[in-house]
Each structure stands twice: as structure tokens, then as C-alpha cells.
Amino acid sequence: KPPVAPDSASLFTKLDGMWWGENPEAGVFRKDQFLQPAIGFTITFPPGWKHLNTPQYVISVHPRQEATLLLGIAGAAADPEATGQKFIEQMRTKARVEPTSTRKASVGEFPAFVVTYLDRSGRASAYLHFAWVAMAGRTYQLIGLAPEKHRETLRNAALSLRPLTGVERGAVTGKRLRIVAARPGERLENLGARSGNVWSLAYTALVNGLNAEVVLDEGRLLKIAREERWTEASGADNRAPGK
């Protein structure tokens, strides 16, 4: 197969700017708040719960697994009630179950529709809540599973769903791989301080296949990581597969 690049310098040019680790394009957690700068929404999950970001859903789970809340995107903006009624009919046909309640609602200024089922399959009965919210050109779907004592917690988290502000979007950052040329007689520690490298000295040496105390040759290209702000341009240049 043909080489990825003809030489190291060309290869490093391809690597420069890639997100390292968490890709902000897919959304980031800041404690309990999830921010999605590319799509433009945020939601705050219950404090102390365990959070997970996947390509399909953002998930938050009670520490003792007593309750779960999922957030996904169902598609383009549509009437939440019509979407909910279609779901009810599917559940009726496939699972032969009926909801315990249905109601129109709102999340901030955005229309919503909530459907609730009672699940008696476990040791204790739990409610399964489905909610659809039409917001900023998309239909968001929230799924909550919890006993009655966690209903208010799920409700408060769901009501925190809203569009991302410009200030919040501008505050989203991530680590980006950068290529830096060494100066004459420079050491990794000095290069890291000059370039804003967030890796430790030992890790920088490991990634570059060097001894931590080596004196660098002038112009040697080295990989570092820098904390940088997410922008639409940076997201378009480094869009992760499947995100």
C-alpha cells in the first residue's frame, strides 16, 4: 500500500490539530453539565450521578443504579404530541402496553409531550417516562426510568435542557495534538513551557520516543498537546468518525 506520507514532516502535518482524547465535537461534561457545541444544546444532570456520553445517547445513572436518564435526538423538529402518539401506537402494537398517563408540557419556551408507563417487571415498580421536546430545529427525546421517589429529580434534569449560549459555546475546550519545532539546545521541559504543552515531561518524552533529559536538535519536530477552544472551524476540520 502507498505510504500515508512521504516523510515524517508530511506525516506530522496531517496529525497537527487532531483532538487528543475527548473530542469536544461530540460534547463535553463540565461536572454535571453536558455541553454540545456542535449541535448547540446543554443539559444539567443530577449531581452525584454517573454520566456517560455515547454516539446515540447522553446517559446519567444514579450511583446505586436506582434511576437512569437518557437524552438523544429523535430527528428534525416535529410536533411533540404527534411524535408521542406515534410512539404510543407502536408500544400498543409491539408490546401490548398502554401508558399510565400522557400530557402536553413545555421545557422553557419549547413545546414537549410526556408519556409514562409503569414497569412492574423488577423487584420494585418503576416508572418509565418518555418525553419529546421540539427545540431549535430538532426533536430531543428524553427517557427516564425510576421509582416514584426520583420523579422530581428526573423532572428537574429534563427541564434544564436548553440551547447553548454563545458564552458557553466559547468556553468549550479540548486537548489538540500540535507539532512544534525545537530551538537550538532546547530541552523538552523548556519546549513544553514555551508551547503550552499540557502533557507531563515524562509523557511528552514517551510520545516522542525520547529521553526526558535529551538536548534537542534545532528544528526537530515534536508532538505536544495544547488546551484549545472549540470553534465551528476546528470542529469541521477534525470531525470524529461517527460523531
C-alpha positions as CSV (number, residue, x, y, z in Angstrom):
1,K,0.0,0.0,0.0
2,P,1.2,3.5,-0.6
3,P,2.6,5.3,2.5
4,V,0.4,7.7,4.5
5,A,3.0,10.4,4.0
6,P,6.4,10.5,2.2
7,D,8.3,11.6,5.2
8,S,7.9,12.5,9.0
9,A,7.4,16.2,8.4
10,S,4.4,15.4,6.0
11,L,3.0,12.9,8.4
12,F,3.2,15.4,11.3
13,T,1.4,18.0,9.2
14,K,-1.5,15.5,8.9
15,L,-1.5,15.0,12.7
16,D,-1.3,18.6,13.6
17,G,-4.6,19.8,15.1
18,M,-6.2,16.5,15.8
19,W,-8.2,16.3,19.0
20,W,-6.4,14.2,21.7
21,G,-8.7,12.2,24.0
22,E,-12.1,13.8,24.4
23,N,-13.4,15.4,21.2
24,P,-15.5,18.5,22.0
25,E,-17.3,17.9,18.7
26,A,-19.1,15.1,20.4
27,G,-19.9,17.2,23.5
28,V,-18.2,17.5,26.9
29,F,-19.1,17.2,30.6
30,R,-18.2,20.0,33.0
31,K,-19.1,18.4,36.2
32,D,-22.8,17.6,35.9
33,Q,-23.5,19.9,32.9
34,F,-23.2,18.5,29.4
35,L,-22.4,20.9,26.7
36,Q,-22.7,20.1,23.0
37,P,-21.2,23.0,21.0
38,A,-21.6,21.5,17.5
39,I,-25.4,20.9,17.9
40,G,-25.9,23.7,20.3
41,F,-27.6,22.4,23.5
42,T,-26.9,21.8,27.1
43,I,-28.5,19.8,30.0
44,T,-27.6,19.5,33.6
45,F,-27.9,16.1,35.1
46,P,-28.5,15.2,38.8
47,P,-25.4,15.9,41.0
48,G,-23.6,12.8,42.1
49,W,-24.9,10.6,39.3
50,K,-22.5,8.9,36.9
51,H,-22.5,10.3,33.4
52,L,-21.6,8.8,30.0
53,N,-21.5,10.3,26.5
54,T,-22.2,7.8,23.6
55,P,-22.9,8.4,19.9
56,Q,-26.6,7.7,20.5
57,Y,-27.4,9.0,23.9
58,V,-26.0,11.1,26.8
59,I,-26.6,8.9,29.9
60,S,-26.8,9.6,33.6
61,V,-27.2,6.9,36.1
62,H,-28.0,7.0,39.9
63,P,-24.9,5.9,41.9
64,R,-26.9,2.9,43.2
65,Q,-28.5,2.3,39.8
66,E,-31.9,3.2,41.1
67,A,-32.7,5.5,38.2
68,T,-31.5,6.4,34.7
69,L,-31.9,9.3,32.4
70,L,-31.0,9.3,28.7
71,L,-31.0,12.2,26.2
72,G,-30.9,11.7,22.4
73,I,-32.0,13.3,19.2
74,A,-35.1,11.8,17.6
75,G,-34.8,13.8,14.3
76,A,-35.9,17.1,12.9
77,A,-38.3,19.4,14.7
78,A,-41.8,17.9,14.7
79,D,-45.0,18.2,16.8
80,P,-44.0,16.5,20.1
81,E,-47.6,15.3,20.7
82,A,-47.8,13.7,17.2
83,T,-44.4,12.0,17.8
84,G,-45.6,10.8,21.2
85,Q,-48.9,9.4,19.9
86,K,-47.0,7.5,17.2
87,F,-44.8,6.0,19.9
88,I,-47.8,5.0,21.9
89,E,-49.3,3.2,18.9
90,Q,-46.0,1.3,18.4
91,M,-45.9,0.3,22.0
92,R,-49.5,-0.8,21.8
93,T,-48.9,-2.9,18.7
94,K,-45.5,-4.4,19.6
95,A,-45.7,-4.7,23.4
96,R,-49.4,-4.6,24.1
97,V,-49.0,-2.0,26.8
98,E,-50.8,1.2,27.5
99,P,-49.4,4.4,29.1
100,T,-50.5,5.3,32.6
101,S,-50.5,8.9,31.6
102,T,-49.9,11.3,28.7
103,R,-49.7,15.1,28.8
104,K,-48.6,18.2,27.0
105,A,-45.8,20.1,28.7
106,S,-43.1,22.6,28.0
107,V,-39.3,22.8,28.6
108,G,-38.7,26.5,28.9
109,E,-40.3,28.1,25.9
110,F,-40.3,24.8,23.9
111,P,-43.3,22.5,23.5
112,A,-43.0,19.0,24.9
113,F,-45.1,15.8,25.3
114,V,-44.6,13.3,28.0
115,V,-45.7,9.6,28.1
116,T,-45.4,7.5,31.2
117,Y,-45.6,3.7,31.6
118,L,-45.5,1.6,34.8
119,D,-42.9,-1.1,34.7
120,R,-43.6,-4.0,37.2
121,S,-41.0,-6.4,35.8
122,G,-38.4,-5.7,38.5
123,R,-38.3,-6.2,42.2
124,A,-40.0,-2.8,42.7
125,S,-42.3,-1.0,40.4
126,A,-40.7,1.8,38.4
127,Y,-42.0,4.4,36.0
128,L,-40.7,4.7,32.5
129,H,-41.0,8.3,31.2
130,F,-40.6,9.3,27.6
131,A,-40.5,13.0,26.6
132,W,-40.1,14.7,23.3
133,V,-39.1,18.3,23.0
134,A,-39.1,20.4,19.8
135,M,-36.2,22.8,20.2
136,A,-34.1,24.8,17.7
137,G,-34.9,22.7,14.7
138,R,-34.6,19.3,16.3
139,T,-36.7,16.9,18.3
140,Y,-35.0,15.8,21.5
141,Q,-36.0,12.6,23.3
142,L,-35.6,12.1,27.0
143,I,-36.0,8.6,28.6
144,G,-36.2,8.3,32.3
145,L,-36.5,5.1,34.4
146,A,-37.0,5.5,38.1
147,P,-39.3,4.7,41.1
148,E,-41.6,7.4,42.2
149,K,-39.1,8.9,44.7
150,H,-36.8,10.0,41.9
151,R,-39.6,11.5,39.7
152,E,-38.8,15.1,40.7
153,T,-35.1,14.6,40.2
154,L,-35.7,13.4,36.6
155,R,-38.1,16.3,36.0
156,N,-35.7,18.9,37.2
157,A,-32.9,17.5,35.0
158,A,-35.2,17.4,31.9
159,L,-36.3,21.0,32.5
160,S,-32.7,22.1,32.3
161,L,-32.4,21.2,28.6
162,R,-32.0,24.4,26.6
163,P,-30.0,25.9,23.8
164,L,-26.3,26.6,24.4
165,T,-25.4,30.3,24.9
166,G,-22.6,31.9,22.9
167,V,-20.6,32.3,26.1
168,E,-21.0,28.6,27.0
169,R,-20.0,27.6,23.5
170,G,-16.9,29.8,23.6
171,A,-15.9,28.2,26.9
172,V,-15.8,24.6,25.5
173,T,-12.2,23.4,25.2
174,G,-10.3,20.2,24.4
175,K,-6.8,18.9,24.0
176,R,-5.4,19.2,20.5
177,L,-2.3,17.5,19.1
178,R,0.2,20.1,17.9
179,I,3.6,19.9,16.2
180,V,6.4,22.2,17.5
181,A,9.9,22.6,16.1
182,A,12.7,22.6,18.7
183,R,15.1,25.6,19.1
184,P,18.9,25.1,19.3
185,G,19.9,23.4,22.6
186,E,16.4,23.3,23.9
187,R,15.2,20.5,26.3
188,L,11.7,19.0,26.4
189,E,10.8,20.8,29.6
190,N,11.7,24.2,28.1
191,L,9.9,23.4,24.8
192,G,6.8,22.4,26.8
193,A,6.7,25.6,28.8
194,R,7.1,27.7,25.6
195,S,4.5,25.9,23.6
196,G,1.8,25.5,26.3
197,N,2.1,21.7,26.4
198,V,-0.3,20.1,28.8
199,W,1.4,16.7,28.9
200,S,3.8,15.9,31.6
201,L,7.5,15.8,30.8
202,A,7.6,12.0,31.1
203,Y,4.6,11.6,28.8
204,T,5.9,14.0,26.2
205,A,9.2,12.1,26.1
206,L,7.2,8.8,25.8
207,V,5.0,10.0,22.9
208,N,8.1,11.3,21.1
209,G,10.3,8.3,21.8
210,L,12.9,10.3,23.6
211,N,14.8,10.5,26.9
212,A,13.3,13.2,29.1
213,E,16.6,14.9,29.6
214,V,17.7,14.9,25.9
215,V,19.1,18.1,24.3
216,L,17.1,18.6,21.1
217,D,18.5,19.3,17.7
218,E,17.4,22.6,16.1
219,G,14.2,22.1,14.0
220,R,13.3,18.7,15.4
221,L,9.6,18.2,15.1
222,L,7.9,17.1,18.4
223,K,4.3,16.2,19.3
224,I,2.7,18.1,22.2
225,A,-0.9,18.6,23.3
226,R,-2.4,22.0,24.0
227,E,-5.8,23.0,25.6
228,E,-7.7,24.9,22.9
229,R,-11.1,26.4,22.5
230,W,-13.6,24.6,20.3
231,T,-14.8,26.6,17.3
232,E,-17.0,25.6,14.3
233,A,-13.9,25.7,12.1
234,S,-12.0,23.4,14.4
235,G,-14.9,21.0,14.6
236,A,-15.2,20.8,10.8
237,D,-11.5,20.2,10.4
238,N,-11.4,17.4,13.0
239,R,-14.8,15.7,12.9
240,A,-14.5,12.3,14.5
241,P,-16.0,9.3,12.7
242,G,-19.5,8.5,13.9
243,K,-19.9,11.8,15.8
